[in-house]
Amino acid sequence: MRRKIFSLIAAMATMMMGYAQTTIEFNITDIGEGVTLSVSKVEGMGGKSFFRQDLKEGTFNYILTCDSVMEDLSYIGVHVFEKSTHSFLGRHNVYLNVGDKIHVTGSGNNPSRWKTDSKHAGQLFYEAMNTEELIDLNEQTNSTLNQLRTPNANIDSLRTMFEELNSKVTKIRADILSKLPIDEYWLEYYSIVSGEFALDPESTICKILLPLYDRLSEADKKSHYGKIITANIFNKQIEIGDKMQDHDLYDIDGKLRHLADYSGRDMLVEFGSFFCGPCRMATPILDYLYKAGDGSCSIVSVNNDTKNQFDDMMRGEDVSFPIINDREGEAGIFSTYKVKAVPTFYVFNKEGIVTDTWMGLKVETLFDAVTKTSSFKWATKVET
């Protein structure tokens, strides 16, 4: 009798698990040869791929079970690449809840043209911002960018064409945003496009985007994405000669930290992410420089990945210099400094004044910025 009861409980548990199973069914046709499809769980600045397959037969019919990645899920990103060249062909976002059974259908190698039948609020917003007109214009924009990279290209003509296409795309997006209700997905999207203000606040694109800010309520402005939007539009770029701006930051032990904790010496600060290739390349260089100076010049890396990602990635880090986390992501110190891309570097003197800043990994500049400060003293021996 006891065995029968246990069998019944097991059967009921299996039925419940089957009923609640979260799946995405792909039915894609007319896929070209040599294409790779990758599916990632997206969180914060990065994501973790949990499915990858080379597509060879012109179709992709597959049911993907997603239960193992549903905790703290933002959304799932489907990325398509050319296998031989690693060229990125496009992406398709899939929003889903636990227990959903979602279908992704379409044809061709551009996943922007695929359709997903999810009723998730994020999916509905994504589809509203992914009209056929915008897809066509984005393909033209990408084609123009590719032509700009070719030898003997007519740079002036192609650049004018690119700017016109980009402005047209922005006008359409702004028009759609002006008619959609404001929710977290609207705010997230506007926070991304408002990054244009960090590049050139006087540009035509920014003049198109600015009126959308008037739609935000005070509560919207105080939200996570609202803080990013406000900073992108109104914060002054921190430049050479400006004083250090600080923020609440945290180390791997969860202890509250500030940039001021490491001041009193010349200091190099890297703004980066564990999901940034050049940032990962910079890590051993920063470690060497810190050891070479025996800590005489402060070197600090400020990371804006989520707390979970930071804690997970730091378990594998073995560096001598401090890496600290901004738990507000792009809404914290990154928005204060209007960081346009990672890695971005700032150099501060002993008084906390910016003496240099640049974007991107420039090894020679990095070496000079540290070793030529007044605080730096070469160690007698450098352990590598």
DRENDO-1510 file (C-alpha; in Angstrom, 1 decimal, always signed):
<recs>
REC; n; res; u; v; w
REC; 1; MET; +0.0; +0.0; +0.0 .
REC; 2; ARG; +2.8; +2.4; +1.0 .
REC; 3; ARG; +4.6; +1.7; -2.4 .
REC; 4; LYS; +1.3; +2.6; -4.3 .
REC; 5; ILE; +1.0; +5.9; -2.4 .
REC; 6; PHE; +4.6; +6.8; -3.2 .
REC; 7; SER; +4.0; +5.9; -6.8 .
REC; 8; LEU; +0.9; +8.0; -6.9 .
REC; 9; ILE; +2.8; +11.0; -5.4 .
REC; 10; ALA; +5.6; +10.6; -7.9 .
REC; 11; ALA; +3.2; +10.4; -10.8 .
REC; 12; MET; +1.4; +13.6; -9.6 .
REC; 13; ALA; +4.7; +15.4; -9.2 .
REC; 14; THR; +5.7; +14.4; -12.7 .
REC; 15; MET; +2.4; +15.7; -14.1 .
REC; 16; MET; +2.8; +19.0; -12.2 .
REC; 17; MET; +6.3; +19.4; -13.5 .
REC; 18; GLY; +5.2; +18.7; -17.0 .
REC; 19; TYR; +2.3; +21.1; -16.7 .
REC; 20; ALA; +4.6; +23.9; -15.4 .
REC; 21; GLN; +7.4; +23.2; -17.9 .
REC; 22; THR; +8.6; +26.4; -19.6 .
REC; 23; THR; +9.4; +25.8; -23.3 .
REC; 24; ILE; +10.2; +27.7; -26.5 .
REC; 25; GLU; +9.4; +25.9; -29.8 .
REC; 26; PHE; +11.3; +27.1; -32.8 .
REC; 27; ASN; +9.9; +26.6; -36.3 .
REC; 28; ILE; +12.3; +28.6; -38.6 .
REC; 29; THR; +12.6; +28.0; -42.4 .
REC; 30; ASP; +14.9; +29.1; -45.3 .
REC; 31; ILE; +18.0; +29.4; -43.1 .
REC; 32; GLY; +21.2; +29.7; -45.1 .
REC; 33; GLU; +24.1; +27.4; -44.7 .
REC; 34; GLY; +26.9; +28.0; -42.1 .
REC; 35; VAL; +24.7; +29.7; -39.6 .
REC; 36; THR; +25.0; +29.3; -35.8 .
REC; 37; LEU; +22.1; +30.0; -33.4 .
REC; 38; SER; +22.9; +30.8; -29.7 .
REC; 39; VAL; +20.3; +31.3; -26.9 .
REC; 40; SER; +21.3; +33.3; -23.8 .
REC; 41; LYS; +19.8; +34.2; -20.5 .
REC; 42; VAL; +20.1; +38.0; -20.4 .
REC; 43; GLU; +20.9; +39.7; -17.1 .
REC; 44; GLY; +22.3; +43.2; -16.6 .
REC; 45; MET; +25.1; +44.1; -19.0 .
REC; 46; GLY; +25.6; +40.5; -20.1 .
REC; 47; GLY; +24.2; +37.0; -20.4 .
REC; 48; LYS; +25.1; +33.4; -20.2 .
REC; 49; SER; +24.6; +31.1; -23.2 .
REC; 50; PHE; +22.7; +27.9; -22.4 .
REC; 51; PHE; +22.0; +26.6; -25.9 .
REC; 52; ARG; +24.0; +26.7; -29.1 .
REC; 53; GLN; +23.5; +24.9; -32.4 .
REC; 54; ASP; +24.9; +25.0; -35.9 .
REC; 55; LEU; +22.1; +25.1; -38.4 .
REC; 56; LYS; +22.8; +23.1; -41.5 .
REC; 57; GLU; +19.6; +21.8; -43.1 .
REC; 58; GLY; +17.8; +25.1; -44.0 .
REC; 59; THR; +15.3; +24.7; -41.2 .
REC; 60; PHE; +15.3; +24.8; -37.4 .
REC; 61; ASN; +12.6; +22.8; -35.6 .
REC; 62; TYR; +13.4; +22.4; -32.0 .
REC; 63; ILE; +11.7; +22.6; -28.5 .
REC; 64; LEU; +13.9; +24.2; -26.0 .
REC; 65; THR; +13.2; +23.7; -22.2 .
REC; 66; CYS; +14.0; +26.8; -20.2 .
REC; 67; ASP; +13.1; +25.8; -16.6 .
REC; 68; SER; +16.8; +25.9; -15.4 .
REC; 69; VAL; +17.2; +29.6; -16.4 .
REC; 70; MET; +13.9; +31.1; -15.3 .
REC; 71; GLU; +15.1; +32.4; -11.9 .
REC; 72; ASP; +15.8; +36.2; -11.9 .
REC; 73; LEU; +15.1; +36.1; -15.7 .
REC; 74; SER; +15.1; +39.4; -17.6 .
REC; 75; TYR; +14.6; +37.8; -21.0 .
REC; 76; ILE; +16.1; +35.3; -23.4 .
REC; 77; GLY; +18.2; +36.6; -26.3 .
REC; 78; VAL; +18.4; +34.5; -29.5 .
REC; 79; HIS; +21.5; +35.5; -31.5 .
REC; 80; VAL; +22.4; +34.4; -35.0 .
REC; 81; PHE; +25.9; +34.4; -36.5 .
REC; 82; GLU; +27.7; +33.3; -39.6 .
REC; 83; LYS; +29.9; +30.5; -38.4 .
REC; 84; SER; +32.8; +31.0; -40.7 .
REC; 85; THR; +33.2; +34.8; -40.2 .
REC; 86; HIS; +31.5; +35.1; -36.8 .
REC; 87; SER; +29.6; +38.0; -38.3 .
REC; 88; PHE; +26.5; +39.0; -36.2 .
REC; 89; LEU; +23.3; +38.6; -38.3 .
REC; 90; GLY; +20.8; +39.8; -35.6 .
REC; 91; ARG; +18.9; +39.0; -32.5 .
REC; 92; HIS; +15.4; +38.2; -31.3 .
REC; 93; ASN; +14.2; +38.8; -27.8 .
REC; 94; VAL; +11.8; +36.3; -26.1 .
REC; 95; TYR; +10.0; +37.3; -22.9 .
REC; 96; LEU; +8.3; +34.5; -21.0 .
REC; 97; ASN; +6.9; +33.5; -17.6 .
REC; 98; VAL; +7.3; +30.2; -15.7 .
REC; 99; GLY; +5.2; +27.6; -17.3 .
REC; 100; ASP; +4.7; +29.4; -20.7 .
REC; 101; LYS; +4.8; +27.4; -23.9 .
REC; 102; ILE; +6.1; +29.9; -26.5 .
REC; 103; HIS; +6.4; +29.5; -30.3 .
REC; 104; VAL; +8.9; +31.4; -32.4 .
REC; 105; THR; +8.2; +31.2; -36.1 .
REC; 106; GLY; +9.7; +32.8; -39.2 .
REC; 107; SER; +12.1; +32.4; -42.1 .
REC; 108; GLY; +15.5; +33.7; -43.2 .
REC; 109; ASN; +18.7; +34.5; -41.2 .
REC; 110; ASN; +17.5; +37.8; -39.8 .
REC; 111; PRO; +15.9; +37.0; -36.4 .
REC; 112; SER; +14.4; +40.5; -36.2 .
REC; 113; ARG; +11.8; +39.3; -38.7 .
REC; 114; TRP; +10.8; +36.3; -36.7 .
REC; 115; LYS; +7.6; +36.3; -34.6 .
REC; 116; THR; +7.0; +35.2; -31.0 .
REC; 117; ASP; +3.5; +34.5; -29.7 .
REC; 118; SER; +4.3; +35.4; -26.1 .
REC; 119; LYS; +1.7; +37.6; -24.3 .
REC; 120; HIS; +4.3; +38.9; -21.8 .
REC; 121; ALA; +4.2; +42.7; -21.5 .
REC; 122; GLY; +7.9; +42.8; -22.4 .
REC; 123; GLN; +7.2; +40.9; -25.6 .
REC; 124; LEU; +4.3; +43.1; -26.6 .
REC; 125; PHE; +6.6; +46.2; -26.2 .
REC; 126; TYR; +9.4; +44.5; -28.1 .
REC; 127; GLU; +7.1; +43.7; -31.0 .
REC; 128; ALA; +5.7; +47.3; -31.0 .
REC; 129; MET; +9.2; +48.7; -31.4 .
REC; 130; ASN; +10.2; +46.1; -34.1 .
REC; 131; THR; +8.0; +47.2; -37.0 .
REC; 132; GLU; +8.7; +46.1; -40.6 .
REC; 133; GLU; +9.6; +49.7; -41.5 .
REC; 134; LEU; +12.2; +49.8; -38.8 .
REC; 135; ILE; +13.6; +46.4; -39.7 .
REC; 136; ASP; +14.0; +47.5; -43.3 .
REC; 137; LEU; +15.7; +50.8; -42.3 .
REC; 138; ASN; +18.0; +49.0; -39.8 .
REC; 139; GLU; +19.1; +46.6; -42.6 .
REC; 140; GLN; +19.9; +49.6; -44.8 .
REC; 141; THR; +21.8; +51.2; -41.9 .
REC; 142; ASN; +23.9; +48.1; -41.4 .
REC; 143; SER; +24.5; +47.8; -45.1 .
REC; 144; THR; +25.8; +51.4; -45.1 .
REC; 145; LEU; +28.1; +50.7; -42.2 .
REC; 146; ASN; +29.5; +47.7; -44.0 .
REC; 147; GLN; +30.2; +49.8; -47.1 .
REC; 148; LEU; +32.0; +52.4; -44.9 .
REC; 149; ARG; +34.4; +49.7; -43.9 .
REC; 150; THR; +35.3; +48.8; -47.5 .
REC; 151; PRO; +38.5; +50.1; -49.2 .
REC; 152; ASN; +38.0; +53.1; -51.6 .
REC; 153; ALA; +34.5; +53.9; -50.0 .
REC; 154; ASN; +33.0; +57.3; -50.6 .
REC; 155; ILE; +33.2; +58.2; -46.9 .
REC; 156; ASP; +31.4; +61.6; -47.1 .
REC; 157; SER; +28.5; +60.3; -49.1 .
REC; 158; LEU; +28.1; +57.1; -47.1 .
REC; 159; ARG; +28.4; +59.0; -43.8 .
REC; 160; THR; +25.6; +61.4; -44.9 .
REC; 161; MET; +23.5; +58.5; -45.9 .
REC; 162; PHE; +24.1; +56.8; -42.6 .
REC; 163; GLU; +23.2; +59.9; -40.6 .
REC; 164; GLU; +20.0; +60.4; -42.6 .
REC; 165; LEU; +18.9; +56.8; -42.0 .
REC; 166; ASN; +19.8; +57.0; -38.3 .
REC; 167; SER; +17.7; +60.2; -37.9 .
REC; 168; LYS; +14.8; +58.5; -39.7 .
REC; 169; VAL; +15.0; +55.5; -37.5 .
REC; 170; THR; +15.1; +57.7; -34.4 .
REC; 171; LYS; +12.0; +59.7; -35.6 .
REC; 172; ILE; +10.0; +56.5; -36.0 .
REC; 173; ARG; +11.1; +55.2; -32.7 .
REC; 174; ALA; +10.3; +58.5; -30.9 .
REC; 175; ASP; +6.8; +58.5; -32.6 .
REC; 176; ILE; +6.1; +55.0; -31.4 .
REC; 177; LEU; +7.3; +55.8; -27.9 .
REC; 178; SER; +5.2; +58.9; -27.7 .
REC; 179; LYS; +2.0; +56.8; -28.2 .
REC; 180; LEU; +2.9; +53.8; -26.0 .
REC; 181; PRO; +2.1; +53.7; -22.2 .
REC; 182; ILE; +5.1; +54.1; -20.0 .
REC; 183; ASP; +6.1; +51.0; -18.2 .
REC; 184; GLU; +9.4; +49.4; -17.1 .
REC; 185; TYR; +10.1; +48.2; -20.7 .
REC; 186; TRP; +9.4; +51.7; -22.1 .
REC; 187; LEU; +11.8; +53.2; -19.6 .
REC; 188; GLU; +14.4; +50.6; -20.3 .
REC; 189; TYR; +14.3; +51.3; -24.0 .
REC; 190; TYR; +14.4; +55.1; -23.5 .
REC; 191; SER; +17.3; +54.7; -21.2 .
REC; 192; ILE; +19.2; +53.0; -24.0 .
REC; 193; VAL; +18.4; +55.4; -26.7 .
REC; 194; SER; +19.0; +58.4; -24.4 .
REC; 195; GLY; +22.7; +57.3; -24.3 .
REC; 196; GLU; +22.9; +59.5; -27.5 .
REC; 197; PHE; +23.0; +62.5; -25.1 .
REC; 198; ALA; +26.3; +61.4; -23.8 .
REC; 199; LEU; +27.8; +61.4; -27.3 .
REC; 200; ASP; +26.4; +64.8; -28.6 .
REC; 201; PRO; +23.6; +66.5; -26.7 .
REC; 202; GLU; +23.2; +69.0; -29.5 .
REC; 203; SER; +22.7; +66.4; -32.2 .
REC; 204; THR; +19.5; +66.1; -34.4 .
REC; 205; ILE; +18.8; +62.7; -32.8 .
REC; 206; CYS; +18.9; +64.2; -29.3 .
REC; 207; LYS; +16.5; +67.0; -30.3 .
REC; 208; ILE; +14.1; +64.3; -31.5 .
REC; 209; LEU; +14.4; +62.3; -28.3 .
REC; 210; LEU; +14.3; +65.1; -25.7 .
REC; 211; PRO; +10.5; +65.8; -25.8 .
REC; 212; LEU; +9.9; +62.2; -24.6 .
REC; 213; TYR; +11.3; +63.2; -21.2 .
REC; 214; ASP; +8.3; +65.4; -20.6 .
REC; 215; ARG; +6.1; +62.3; -20.5 .
REC; 216; LEU; +7.9; +61.0; -17.4 .
REC; 217; SER; +6.3; +61.3; -14.0 .
REC; 218; GLU; +8.3; +62.1; -10.8 .
REC; 219; ALA; +8.0; +58.4; -9.9 .
REC; 220; ASP; +9.3; +57.4; -13.4 .
REC; 221; LYS; +12.3; +59.7; -12.9 .
REC; 222; LYS; +13.2; +58.2; -9.5 .
REC; 223; SER; +13.0; +54.6; -10.9 .
REC; 224; HIS; +16.2; +52.7; -11.9 .
REC; 225; TYR; +15.9; +53.5; -15.6 .
REC; 226; GLY; +14.6; +57.0; -14.9 .
REC; 227; LYS; +17.8; +57.8; -13.1 .
REC; 228; ILE; +19.8; +56.6; -16.1 .
REC; 229; ILE; +17.7; +58.7; -18.5 .
REC; 230; THR; +18.0; +61.8; -16.3 .
REC; 231; ALA; +21.7; +61.4; -16.0 .
REC; 232; ASN; +22.2; +60.8; -19.8 .
REC; 233; ILE; +20.2; +63.9; -20.6 .
REC; 234; PHE; +21.3; +66.4; -17.9 .
REC; 235; ASN; +24.5; +65.3; -16.3 .
REC; 236; LYS; +27.6; +67.2; -17.3 .
REC; 237; GLN; +30.4; +65.1; -18.7 .
REC; 238; ILE; +33.2; +64.8; -16.1 .
REC; 239; GLU; +36.4; +65.9; -17.8 .
REC; 240; ILE; +40.0; +66.8; -17.2 .
REC; 241; GLY; +40.2; +69.4; -14.4 .
REC; 242; ASP; +37.0; +68.3; -12.7 .
REC; 243; LYS; +36.8; +67.0; -9.2 .
REC; 244; MET; +36.2; +63.3; -8.4 .
REC; 245; GLN; +32.5; +62.4; -8.0 .
REC; 246; ASP; +31.8; +59.5; -5.6 .
REC; 247; HIS; +29.1; +56.9; -5.0 .
REC; 248; ASP; +28.2; +53.9; -2.8 .
REC; 249; LEU; +30.1; +50.9; -4.0 .
REC; 250; TYR; +30.6; +47.4; -2.6 .
REC; 251; ASP; +33.5; +44.9; -2.4 .
REC; 252; ILE; +33.1; +41.1; -2.7 .
REC; 253; ASP; +32.5; +40.8; +1.0 .
REC; 254; GLY; +29.6; +43.2; +0.7 .
REC; 255; LYS; +31.4; +46.0; +2.6 .
REC; 256; LEU; +30.5; +49.6; +1.6 .
REC; 257; ARG; +33.3; +51.3; -0.4 .
REC; 258; HIS; +34.0; +54.6; -2.0 .
REC; 259; LEU; +36.6; +55.9; -4.5 .
REC; 260; ALA; +37.7; +58.2; -1.7 .
REC; 261; ASP; +38.8; +55.2; +0.3 .
REC; 262; TYR; +41.7; +54.8; -2.2 .
REC; 263; SER; +42.6; +58.5; -2.6 .
REC; 264; GLY; +45.6; +60.4; -1.2 .
REC; 265; ARG; +47.7; +59.0; -4.0 .
REC; 266; ASP; +47.4; +59.2; -7.8 .
REC; 267; MET; +44.7; +56.9; -8.8 .
REC; 268; LEU; +43.7; +55.0; -12.0 .
REC; 269; VAL; +40.0; +54.0; -12.1 .
REC; 270; GLU; +38.7; +51.6; -14.7 .
REC; 271; PHE; +34.9; +51.5; -15.4 .
REC; 272; GLY; +34.2; +48.0; -16.8 .
REC; 273; SER; +32.2; +44.8; -16.9 .
REC; 274; PHE; +33.0; +41.1; -16.7 .
REC; 275; PHE; +31.1; +40.8; -20.0 .
REC; 276; CYS; +33.4; +43.2; -21.8 .
REC; 277; GLY; +36.3; +41.5; -23.8 .
REC; 278; PRO; +38.7; +44.4; -23.7 .
REC; 279; CYS; +38.0; +44.8; -19.9 .
REC; 280; ARG; +39.0; +41.2; -19.4 .
REC; 281; MET; +42.2; +41.8; -21.4 .
REC; 282; ALA; +42.9; +44.9; -19.3 .
REC; 283; THR; +42.7; +42.9; -16.0 .
REC; 284; PRO; +46.2; +41.2; -16.1 .
REC; 285; ILE; +47.7; +44.5; -17.2 .
REC; 286; LEU; +46.2; +46.4; -14.3 .
REC; 287; ASP; +47.3; +43.6; -12.0 .
REC; 288; TYR; +50.9; +43.8; -13.3 .
REC; 289; LEU; +51.0; +47.6; -12.9 .
REC; 290; TYR; +49.7; +47.5; -9.4 .
REC; 291; LYS; +52.3; +44.9; -8.4 .
REC; 292; ALA; +55.0; +46.8; -10.3 .
REC; 293; GLY; +54.3; +49.9; -8.2 .
REC; 294; ASP; +53.8; +47.8; -5.1 .
REC; 295; GLY; +50.5; +49.6; -4.6 .
REC; 296; SER; +52.2; +53.1; -4.6 .
REC; 297; CYS; +49.6; +54.2; -7.2 .
REC; 298; SER; +46.0; +53.3; -6.5 .
REC; 299; ILE; +44.4; +51.2; -9.2 .
REC; 300; VAL; +40.6; +50.4; -8.8 .
REC; 301; SER; +38.2; +48.7; -11.2 .
REC; 302; VAL; +34.6; +49.7; -10.8 .
REC; 303; ASN; +32.2; +47.1; -12.2 .
REC; 304; ASN; +28.5; +47.6; -13.0 .
REC; 305; ASP; +27.3; +44.0; -13.4 .
REC; 306; THR; +24.5; +42.7; -11.2 .
REC; 307; LYS; +25.3; +41.7; -7.7 .
REC; 308; ASN; +24.7; +38.0; -8.6 .
REC; 309; GLN; +27.0; +38.2; -11.6 .
REC; 310; PHE; +29.7; +40.2; -9.6 .
REC; 311; ASP; +29.7; +37.6; -6.8 .
REC; 312; ASP; +29.8; +34.7; -9.2 .
REC; 313; MET; +32.6; +36.1; -11.4 .
REC; 314; MET; +34.7; +37.4; -8.5 .
REC; 315; ARG; +35.1; +33.8; -7.2 .
REC; 316; GLY; +37.4; +33.1; -10.1 .
REC; 317; GLU; +39.4; +36.4; -9.9 .
REC; 318; ASP; +42.9; +36.4; -8.5 .
REC; 319; VAL; +44.1; +40.0; -8.7 .
REC; 320; SER; +46.0; +42.2; -6.3 .
REC; 321; PHE; +44.1; +45.5; -6.9 .
REC; 322; PRO; +40.5; +46.1; -5.7 .
REC; 323; ILE; +37.5; +45.4; -7.9 .
REC; 324; ILE; +34.3; +47.0; -6.5 .
REC; 325; ASN; +30.7; +46.8; -7.7 .
REC; 326; ASP; +28.1; +49.4; -8.3 .
REC; 327; ARG; +24.9; +47.6; -7.4 .
REC; 328; GLU; +22.8; +50.2; -9.2 .
REC; 329; GLY; +24.4; +49.2; -12.5 .
REC; 330; GLU; +24.2; +52.0; -15.1 .
REC; 331; ALA; +22.0; +54.1; -12.8 .
REC; 332; GLY; +24.9; +54.7; -10.3 .
REC; 333; ILE; +28.4; +56.0; -10.7 .
REC; 334; PHE; +28.4; +55.0; -14.4 .
REC; 335; SER; +25.6; +57.5; -15.1 .
REC; 336; THR; +27.4; +60.1; -12.9 .
REC; 337; TYR; +30.5; +59.9; -15.1 .
REC; 338; LYS; +28.3; +59.4; -18.3 .
REC; 339; VAL; +30.4; +56.4; -19.2 .
REC; 340; LYS; +29.7; +55.8; -22.9 .
REC; 341; ALA; +31.3; +52.4; -23.3 .
REC; 342; VAL; +33.5; +50.1; -21.3 .
REC; 343; PRO; +36.3; +50.1; -20.5 .
REC; 344; THR; +36.6; +53.8; -19.8 .
REC; 345; PHE; +39.6; +55.0; -17.7 .
REC; 346; TYR; +40.0; +58.0; -15.4 .
REC; 347; VAL; +43.2; +59.2; -13.8 .
REC; 348; PHE; +43.0; +61.3; -10.6 .
REC; 349; ASN; +45.8; +63.2; -8.8 .
REC; 350; LYS; +46.4; +63.2; -5.1 .
REC; 351; GLU; +43.8; +66.0; -4.7 .
REC; 352; GLY; +41.1; +64.0; -6.5 .
REC; 353; ILE; +41.2; +66.1; -9.7 .
REC; 354; VAL; +40.9; +64.4; -13.1 .
REC; 355; THR; +44.2; +64.6; -15.0 .
REC; 356; ASP; +43.4; +62.2; -17.9 .
REC; 357; THR; +40.6; +60.1; -19.3 .
REC; 358; TRP; +40.1; +57.9; -22.3 .
REC; 359; MET; +37.8; +55.2; -23.7 .
REC; 360; GLY; +38.9; +51.8; -24.8 .
REC; 361; LEU; +42.0; +49.6; -24.1 .
REC; 362; LYS; +45.1; +51.5; -25.1 .
REC; 363; VAL; +48.0; +49.6; -23.6 .
REC; 364; GLU; +50.7; +52.2; -24.0 .
REC; 365; THR; +48.4; +55.0; -22.7 .
REC; 366; LEU; +47.6; +52.7; -19.7 .
REC; 367; PHE; +51.2; +52.1; -18.9 .
REC; 368; ASP; +52.1; +55.8; -19.2 .
REC; 369; ALA; +49.1; +56.9; -17.2 .
REC; 370; VAL; +50.2; +54.8; -14.2 .
REC; 371; THR; +54.0; +54.7; -14.3 .
REC; 372; LYS; +54.4; +58.5; -15.0 .
REC; 373; THR; +52.3; +59.7; -12.0 .
REC; 374; SER; +54.2; +61.2; -9.1 .
REC; 375; SER; +53.0; +58.5; -6.7 .
REC; 376; PHE; +54.3; +55.5; -8.7 .
REC; 377; LYS; +57.5; +53.9; -7.4 .
REC; 378; TRP; +58.9; +50.8; -9.2 .
REC; 379; ALA; +59.1; +47.7; -7.0 .
REC; 380; THR; +62.4; +46.0; -6.7 .
REC; 381; LYS; +60.8; +42.8; -7.8 .
REC; 382; VAL; +57.5; +42.2; -9.6 .
REC; 383; GLU; +55.8; +38.9; -9.1 .
REC; 384; THR; +53.9; +37.6; -12.2 .
</recs>
